[in-house]
Amino acid sequence: MTEPFVSAERNSRSTSMETEWLTATEAASYLRIKPRTILLWARQGHIRGHRLSGTRRVTWRFLRSDLDATLTSPSVALTKRRIR
């Protein structure tokens, strides 16, 4: 009887991991780079970041799943160069 409860708990954890929001400092620490580098990459569009509005300063948040996708290299089918 406890088995379904445990699996439901695991599912909720995996869902929360996929939608975990990180600050620029936390995301930089996760990628092992400096915070100013991740902010530069976000402004340039190299990584996906989300700007929060309603503040005087620009505040960025990053999804852990987006950062993980940045770390994986694209497949050969997705590259722009032709294979000869």
Buried (B, 14 or more C-beta within 10 A) or exposed (E): EEEEEEEEEEEEEEEEEEEBEBBBEBBBBBBEEEBEBBBEBBEEEEBBBEEEEEEEEEEBBBBBEBBEEBEEEEEEEEEEEEEE
